[in-house]
């Protein structure tokens, strides 16, 4: 299959020429057949079901957090095309390095949902992964996953693996030094990495325009000599196309790719006190709601007679049951002990810490 995107040309493109690639418009119409991805109707239905799964997970996770049954949670509604369609283009053997908002991709990649819930609750079992899961737990330090991804990608190259390392950060992450260090290192070693910038317009409350005067974030790839391109992050088919094309290019030995998805989070930055109404207008939010990625794909499928309200109700019910079962398992996990926290600090526990462990262990047995 020939490449639909000339990535080598993107290494020398003028920043003013970088425009967001789009396949479906807001009304679910195909506006550029030449860039329509190699997806059958059945695959697009499957993709939509996974996007719907993510939306329901977001809604339920918000409720569970409010009930005190989940801990840290970064809402994902609005970013389903950017997150789910990009993951949909990857292979299970590709290595995922997610940020803290990227739990949906992590679960799609193979992490049991109850593990994701345990991670949210700060339970150590939420960080224990199966040996065959090619992923690290979500990175909390902004941008650090870009440096990690560069290292993993170089390891894949040295092993001769036909896989990529792929990672995500927000627009705010591009202001971190780790961002440039990661893309530059991967570029210098031609390591197979895909760096995704999910530009949702705000670094918590800081508007994108305040972070940099660069017209796009994709053009930051030019400084590292790697292809950088922009895609409509509310268009699942466009995101899938760009991600799958980037993967083919990178696996072929051509080095890393930087992708900027133009997206929007409908909710707050996290449920840890952020109030988006303090820095976003209702008018702005309404405009982005019209670009809802689920509505776009649903409309496309409706027009082709591939989706119905009955199908959607069945999927939503199934997802809710999956979440219920995962929460049962989560809440059955053993409670953590202070002695166990201390035991997990070092591989070889120093004598001074052994004393503290013994002290707390004795108290815990009372």
C-alpha positions as a printed NumPy array, in Angstrom:
array([[  0.   ,   0.   ,   0.   ],
       [  1.507,   3.346,  -1.041],
       [  1.919,   6.168,   1.45 ],
       [ -0.793,   8.831,   1.252],
       [  1.409,  11.347,   3.118],
       [  4.882,  12.477,   2.009],
       [  6.613,  12.646,   5.384],
       [ 10.041,  13.455,   3.965],
       [  8.626,  16.603,   2.385],
       [  7.33 ,  17.651,   5.806],
       [ 10.913,  17.901,   7.097],
       [ 11.517,  21.035,   5.027],
       [  8.012,  22.463,   4.691],
       [  7.472,  26.139,   5.463],
       [  5.61 ,  26.591,   8.775],
       [  3.015,  28.678,   6.977],
       [  2.156,  25.654,   4.817],
       [  1.199,  23.446,   7.773],
       [ -2.583,  23.002,   7.723],
       [ -4.764,  20.48 ,   9.597],
       [ -5.61 ,  17.393,   7.571],
       [ -9.31 ,  16.57 ,   7.598],
       [-11.335,  13.693,   6.122],
       [-14.785,  14.132,   7.692],
       [-16.364,  17.532,   8.213],
       [-18.586,  18.406,  11.188],
       [-21.631,  17.054,   9.342],
       [-20.105,  13.637,   8.735],
       [-19.357,  14.271,   5.055],
       [-16.191,  12.98 ,   3.395],
       [-14.45 ,  16.106,   2.125],
       [-11.257,  14.531,   0.795],
       [-11.652,  11.006,  -0.642],
       [ -7.933,  10.88 ,  -1.473],
       [ -7.131,  10.768,   2.223],
       [ -9.85 ,   8.353,   3.246],
       [ -8.128,   5.683,   5.375],
       [ -7.979,   2.004,   4.469],
       [-10.816,   1.059,   6.812],
       [-13.805,  -1.112,   5.947],
       [-17.3  ,  -0.202,   7.109],
       [-17.006,  -2.905,   9.763],
       [-13.77 ,  -1.411,  11.062],
       [-15.253,   2.073,  11.243],
       [-18.176,   0.692,  13.251],
       [-15.678,  -1.004,  15.56 ],
       [-13.776,   2.269,  15.926],
       [-16.959,   4.122,  16.797],
       [-17.866,   1.534,  19.432],
       [-14.489,   2.082,  21.084],
       [-14.997,   5.857,  20.992],
       [-18.419,   5.386,  22.564],
       [-16.816,   3.138,  25.186],
       [-14.403,   5.947,  26.028],
       [-17.191,   8.522,  26.352],
       [-19.178,   6.286,  28.713],
       [-15.999,   5.555,  30.694],
       [-15.427,   9.299,  31.058],
       [-18.975,   9.878,  32.31 ],
       [-18.883,   6.971,  34.749],
       [-15.375,   7.815,  35.989],
       [-16.539,  11.338,  36.781],
       [-19.43 ,   9.972,  38.837],
       [-17.203,   7.436,  40.588],
       [-14.754,  10.189,  41.462],
       [-17.546,  12.331,  42.911],
       [-18.655,   9.338,  44.97 ],
       [-15.161,   8.974,  46.404],
       [-14.674,   5.593,  44.738],
       [-11.983,   6.787,  42.306],
       [ -9.026,   9.045,  42.969],
       [ -7.203,  11.113,  40.362],
       [ -9.072,  11.51 ,  37.073],
       [ -8.381,  13.623,  33.995],
       [-11.565,  13.855,  31.862],
       [-11.304,  12.716,  28.247],
       [-14.676,  13.666,  26.689],
       [-14.075,  15.516,  23.428],
       [-10.716,  13.889,  22.786],
       [-11.984,  10.481,  21.658],
       [-10.885,  10.934,  18.037],
       [ -7.411,  12.021,  19.081],
       [ -7.005,   9.252,  21.63 ],
       [ -8.987,   6.263,  20.421],
       [ -8.433,   6.592,  16.669],
       [ -4.678,   6.973,  17.195],
       [ -4.561,   3.865,  19.389],
       [ -6.74 ,   2.026,  16.856],
       [ -3.956,   2.445,  14.29 ],
       [ -1.323,   0.786,  16.496],
       [ -0.29 ,  -2.823,  17.015],
       [ -0.372,  -4.525,  20.42 ],
       [  3.372,  -5.069,  20.11 ],
       [  3.997,  -1.323,  19.706],
       [  5.114,   0.316,  22.946],
       [  2.775,   2.874,  24.541],
       [  4.005,   5.604,  26.881],
       [  0.881,   7.455,  28.002],
       [  0.343,  10.68 ,  29.907],
       [ -2.177,  10.838,  32.734],
       [ -5.11 ,  11.657,  30.418],
       [ -4.371,   8.649,  28.213],
       [ -5.93 ,   5.877,  30.292],
       [ -8.419,   4.963,  27.502],
       [ -5.567,   4.129,  25.122],
       [ -3.841,   2.145,  27.837],
       [ -6.923,   0.008,  28.468],
       [ -7.43 ,  -0.462,  24.714],
       [ -3.797,  -1.528,  24.491],
       [ -4.426,  -4.345,  26.948],
       [ -4.49 ,  -3.047,  30.535],
       [ -7.422,  -4.531,  32.492],
       [ -9.86 ,  -1.772,  33.432],
       [ -9.638,  -2.602,  37.13 ],
       [ -5.902,  -1.948,  36.945],
       [ -6.622,   1.517,  35.579],
       [ -9.044,   2.133,  38.44 ],
       [ -6.466,   0.936,  40.976],
       [ -3.917,   3.324,  39.475],
       [ -6.427,   6.155,  39.9  ],
       [ -6.784,   5.195,  43.563],
       [ -3.012,   5.205,  44.071],
       [ -2.836,   1.453,  44.643],
       [  0.462,  -0.238,  43.874],
       [ -1.332,  -3.048,  42.037],
       [ -2.365,  -0.481,  39.442],
       [  1.277,  -0.281,  38.392],
       [  1.905,  -4.026,  38.107],
       [  1.595,  -4.938,  34.437],
       [  1.638,  -8.275,  32.669],
       [  4.942,  -9.061,  30.968],
       [  3.308,  -9.067,  27.537],
       [  1.77 ,  -5.59 ,  27.905],
       [  3.981,  -3.216,  25.917],
       [  3.343,  -0.098,  27.975],
       [  4.389,   1.928,  30.983],
       [  1.982,   3.366,  33.572],
       [  0.708,   6.918,  32.88 ],
       [  3.368,   9.574,  33.307],
       [  2.473,  12.367,  35.722],
       [  5.56 ,  14.527,  35.056],
       [  4.687,  16.744,  32.096],
       [  6.729,  15.845,  29.01 ],
       [  8.892,  13.176,  30.677],
       [  7.289,  10.458,  28.566],
       [  8.83 ,  12.019,  25.44 ],
       [ 12.331,  11.28 ,  26.706],
       [ 11.265,   7.796,  27.745],
       [  9.698,   7.175,  24.335],
       [ 12.926,   8.148,  22.587],
       [ 14.823,   5.602,  24.67 ],
       [ 12.279,   2.844,  24.121],
       [ 12.264,   3.57 ,  20.385],
       [ 16.048,   3.311,  20.21 ],
       [ 15.822,  -0.005,  22.046],
       [ 13.303,  -1.277,  19.503],
       [ 15.617,  -0.237,  16.687],
       [ 18.636,  -1.978,  18.223],
       [ 16.552,  -5.136,  18.686],
       [ 15.464,  -5.02 ,  15.039],
       [ 11.799,  -5.008,  16.056],
       [  9.25 ,  -3.903,  13.478],
       [  7.438,  -1.752,  16.001],
       [  7.247,   1.823,  17.199],
       [  7.165,   3.563,  20.546],
       [  4.363,   6.107,  20.711],
       [  3.558,   8.709,  23.288],
       [  1.26 ,  11.628,  24.035],
       [  1.456,  15.017,  25.675],
       [ -0.754,  18.092,  25.695],
       [ -0.006,  21.456,  24.144],
       [  1.482,  22.544,  27.466],
       [  3.954,  19.686,  27.283],
       [  5.641,  21.278,  24.255],
       [  6.857,  24.064,  26.551],
       [  8.899,  21.554,  28.554],
       [ 12.556,  20.863,  27.836],
       [ 11.864,  17.129,  27.806],
       [  9.69 ,  17.626,  24.73 ],
       [ 12.529,  18.896,  22.552],
       [ 15.092,  16.554,  24.064],
       [ 12.874,  13.589,  23.234],
       [ 12.121,  14.468,  19.614],
       [ 15.717,  15.584,  18.981],
       [ 17.246,  12.397,  20.428],
       [ 14.855,  10.192,  18.458],
       [ 15.579,  12.162,  15.299],
       [ 19.34 ,  11.994,  15.752],
       [ 19.211,   8.208,  16.095],
       [ 16.404,   7.719,  13.566],
       [ 14.503,   5.854,  16.234],
       [ 10.983,   4.561,  15.428],
       [  8.868,   6.871,  17.596],
       [  5.573,   8.681,  17.099],
       [  5.132,  11.769,  19.234],
       [  1.546,  12.995,  19.567],
       [  0.717,  16.474,  20.836],
       [ -2.945,  16.63 ,  21.831],
       [ -3.533,  20.353,  21.481],
       [ -6.755,  20.97 ,  23.404],
       [ -6.09 ,  24.686,  23.642],
       [ -5.072,  24.921,  27.279],
       [ -2.238,  23.887,  29.581],
       [ -4.615,  23.595,  32.534],
       [ -5.783,  27.233,  32.364],
       [ -2.998,  28.732,  30.225],
       [ -4.214,  29.377,  26.651],
       [ -2.218,  27.904,  23.794],
       [ -1.476,  31.4  ,  22.389],
       [  0.313,  32.398,  25.604],
       [  2.699,  29.426,  25.529],
       [  4.4  ,  30.158,  22.218],
       [  4.134,  32.548,  19.29 ],
       [  4.726,  29.652,  16.888],
       [  1.673,  29.416,  14.581],
       [  1.562,  25.626,  15.042],
       [  3.04 ,  23.078,  17.423],
       [  3.661,  20.67 ,  14.554],
       [  6.365,  22.989,  13.203],
       [  8.466,  22.308,  16.288],
       [  9.441,  19.078,  14.549],
       [ 11.339,  21.144,  11.971],
       [ 13.88 ,  22.231,  14.585],
       [ 14.699,  18.573,  15.227],
       [ 14.713,  17.692,  11.54 ],
       [ 11.741,  15.352,  11.789],
       [  8.38 ,  15.438,   9.982],
       [  5.695,  17.42 ,  11.797],
       [  2.084,  17.584,  10.709],
       [ -1.245,  18.808,  11.991],
       [ -4.557,  16.954,  11.924],
       [ -8.138,  17.737,  12.876],
       [ -8.198,  16.013,  16.246],
       [-12.007,  15.884,  16.279],
       [-11.986,  13.789,  13.08 ],
       [-11.401,  10.13 ,  13.928],
       [-10.808,   9.061,  10.32 ],
       [ -8.2  ,  11.756,   9.777],
       [ -6.412,  10.89 ,  13.025],
       [ -6.419,   7.198,  12.141],
       [ -5.01 ,   7.94 ,   8.683],
       [ -2.198,  10.145,   9.976],
       [ -1.274,   7.738,  12.769],
       [ -1.292,   4.637,  10.565],
       [  0.733,   6.396,   7.869],
       [  3.215,   7.636,  10.475],
       [  3.574,   4.135,  11.808],
       [  4.344,   2.692,   8.351],
       [  6.901,   5.436,   7.731],
       [  8.615,   5.008,  11.086],
       [  8.668,   1.182,  11.063],
       [ 10.313,   1.342,   7.637],
       [ 13.396,   2.875,   9.257],
       [ 12.744,   6.537,   8.499],
       [ 12.816,   7.81 ,  12.069],
       [ 10.256,   9.601,  14.233],
       [  7.182,  11.686,  13.405],
       [  5.541,  14.514,  15.352],
       [  1.748,  14.805,  15.104],
       [ -0.314,  17.696,  16.446],
       [ -4.002,  16.876,  16.896],
       [ -6.314,  19.888,  17.207],
       [ -8.789,  18.755,  19.822],
       [-10.735,  19.985,  22.859],
       [-11.571,  18.655,  26.295],
       [-15.206,  19.299,  27.111],
       [-14.623,  19.034,  30.85 ],
       [-12.044,  20.375,  33.31 ],
       [ -8.336,  19.652,  33.196],
       [ -8.756,  17.217,  36.081],
       [-11.333,  16.673,  38.813],
       [ -8.83 ,  17.938,  41.377],
       [-10.233,  21.457,  41.63 ],
       [-10.025,  22.861,  38.092],
       [-12.978,  25.018,  36.93 ],
       [-12.781,  25.649,  33.161],
       [-15.482,  28.321,  33.362],
       [-12.887,  30.6  ,  34.937],
       [-10.824,  30.706,  31.759],
       [-13.141,  29.537,  28.925],
       [-16.264,  31.183,  27.584],
       [-19.578,  29.433,  27.039],
       [-19.44 ,  30.561,  23.403],
       [-16.089,  28.863,  22.874],
       [-17.31 ,  25.636,  24.442],
       [-20.471,  25.676,  22.328],
       [-18.438,  26.029,  19.143],
       [-16.315,  23.016,  20.028],
       [-19.361,  20.971,  21.05 ],
       [-20.522,  21.298,  17.447],
       [-17.34 ,  19.454,  16.463],
       [-18.006,  16.517,  18.82 ],
       [-15.984,  13.569,  17.411],
       [-18.696,  11.04 ,  18.294],
       [-21.403,  13.02 ,  16.527],
       [-19.228,  13.255,  13.431],
       [-18.642,   9.514,  13.077],
       [-22.17 ,   8.632,  14.19 ],
       [-23.599,  10.896,  11.479],
       [-21.328,   9.319,   8.864],
       [-22.478,   5.831,   9.886],
       [-26.14 ,   6.886,  10.047],
       [-25.992,   8.106,   6.467],
       [-24.685,   4.721,   5.366],
       [-27.268,   2.806,   7.39 ],
       [-24.551,   1.276,   9.572],
       [-25.686,   2.518,  12.98 ],
       [-28.883,   2.835,  14.991],
       [-30.1  ,   4.084,  18.364],
       [-30.744,   0.471,  19.376],
       [-27.143,  -0.493,  18.661],
       [-25.915,   2.44 ,  20.705],
       [-28.13 ,   1.587,  23.67 ],
       [-26.797,  -1.962,  23.636],
       [-23.163,  -0.802,  23.564],
       [-23.726,   1.699,  26.382],
       [-25.366,  -0.994,  28.536],
       [-22.49 ,  -3.37 ,  27.852],
       [-19.884,  -0.736,  28.752],
       [-21.669,   0.154,  31.971],
       [-21.689,  -3.5  ,  32.968],
       [-17.964,  -3.762,  32.176],
       [-17.314,  -0.764,  34.418],
       [-19.449,  -2.209,  37.21 ],
       [-17.496,  -5.466,  37.125],
       [-14.17 ,  -3.634,  37.061],
       [-15.163,  -1.545,  40.089],
       [-16.123,  -4.695,  42.01 ],
       [-12.648,  -6.116,  41.413],
       [-11.06 ,  -2.774,  42.275],
       [-12.841,  -2.522,  45.583],
       [-11.9  ,  -6.088,  46.483],
       [ -8.188,  -5.29 ,  46.269],
       [ -6.352,  -5.597,  49.61 ],
       [ -5.868,  -2.352,  51.51 ],
       [ -2.344,  -0.998,  51.378],
       [ -0.166,  -0.742,  54.46 ],
       [  2.479,   1.817,  55.417],
       [  4.999,  -0.998,  55.831],
       [  4.358,  -2.035,  52.23 ],
       [  4.879,   1.534,  50.995],
       [  8.276,   1.554,  52.676],
       [  9.172,  -1.878,  51.331],
       [  8.535,  -0.654,  47.777],
       [ 10.954,   2.283,  47.993],
       [ 14.214,   0.397,  47.377],
       [ 15.139,  -2.84 ,  45.637],
       [ 17.495,  -3.529,  48.525],
       [ 16.06 ,  -2.025,  51.696],
       [ 18.666,  -0.158,  53.825],
       [ 18.913,  -0.999,  57.546],
       [ 17.464,   2.34 ,  58.673],
       [ 14.346,   1.726,  56.629],
       [ 14.11 ,  -1.86 ,  57.882],
       [ 13.663,  -0.434,  61.375],
       [ 10.77 ,   1.733,  60.233],
       [  9.171,  -1.167,  58.375],
       [  9.346,  -3.335,  61.475],
       [  7.84 ,  -0.524,  63.56 ],
       [  4.868,  -0.043,  61.261],
       [  4.391,  -3.772,  60.66 ],
       [  4.057,  -4.284,  64.403],
       [  1.406,  -1.601,  64.624],
       [ -0.482,  -3.059,  61.676],
       [ -0.682,  -6.449,  63.402],
       [ -2.314,  -4.978,  66.518]])
